[in-house]
């Protein structure tokens, strides 16, 4: 089923989105269910509700958290309520009898954003696919064991966090070694699915409707093989920088935090809870540095820093506090040329722009 194209259909879904958002803001599960049920009773299809109501509201939840208008606890509570709304919709509007290829849907190891994968699973069911939904953070060995038992036709892997790309690569190659084709999706795989191709996935879909189309055309993998090594797909990993940075994460975070405590940047309070949050922020920086080393793509790192700067500013912390941390991290990885280059690009991206006198301010 496609999204409504009539003005009445669009208005119906808009009202449902508004009602669902208000219910989430008030933590009213019954009102959330009513907002979705009313749309279905008025003629909206379950797929339309999943993709044009629930999914956009979830994106808004993330945007509100980034803008510091929701706390972490409120974001988690709203997401948990959304998951229950999806479950209620599934019970209210049963999926048709299976007529298409069986699909296992899972989040890669370490990926805890499960709602996009849950929505994909529901959409696939409503297009006739028998689906095993395995949920968040599925370790690759357990995933492969399940695939051997269940024997689906396709594995659909979901990831929202680019830091999980190495885990996704492992899962892709391991599943393909069993002869199973792998379809991937989620923000982690980059604009246009650039990392999906890099990591050797058989197909990429930007959203659930596209995934339905990919599967409708047929997705297969001829024969079986052995698990490829990472350096076969990504020869730059031969320099070992990704491995060394990943293994040294705890040391790197500790050294940079100690350096910041010794010479605290202006406007950065490193006492109490702020110290703990700073340590978490540093861990994320190292994680994204490692992901950029894995993919050999500086935009993954600079894009993260730009996003982080926006989040900090929303919380009243100037983004310039990131630069001293990056400078200290450069000292710690001075023997790693690619890591140094990534950090230099990151610092340059964060540097304040000087107005061109010829263009005015």
Helices and strands as residue ranges (DSSP letters): H 7-25, H 29-41, H 46-49, I 50-54, H 55-66, H 72-92, E 100-107, H 115-125, E 129-133, H 140-150, E 154-158, G 162-164, H 165-177, E 181-185, G 187-189, G 191-193, H 194-198, E 203-204, H 208-217, H 230-233, G 235-239, H 241-247, H 249-262, H 273-295, H 298-314, H 321-332, H 337-350
